């Protein structure tokens, strides 16, 4: 697990990820109202990852008392880089009460510019744009366990380690296809889209007729 650091409850004070930090989450399921936030992953794109385990108070943890983590998510001078940020932003907001912004989402960018394919998952982007074949074997493992396995930590880290390289490729493609402005507008709206999801406006979508 070289390059992967696990923290309990919060990020250490003074940790600097630079102007753009890759962020991902692991939860107990795909319903942010029901399924608790278990892990938050960060990377500055330098090949290292910092993972924060969020342990509920009922299990002896601090719950959402993670001041440094929340300050990073809310910092207007640090852009948060997600893949499918719509879910992660909602999960973080529901669990911690902090709306991550400003944001970038590689899934949205991929759908805008890689119109020659319908494969926009992180595994596909890692292989096509970063030349890395990541494993998704631990995707459905028990993230609520108090002790996470080395395999879980490696999997969680892989979700953030390559996002900077992927975004570098996608941003160049967006410029080339003259779609960067619409991508940025979509990114700016994403935190609001996450809030709408939490309010129940998934179906019916308020943008449909």
Order of alpha helices (4+ residues) and beta strands (2+ residues): beta-beta-beta-beta-alpha-beta-alpha-beta-alpha-alpha-alpha-alpha-alpha
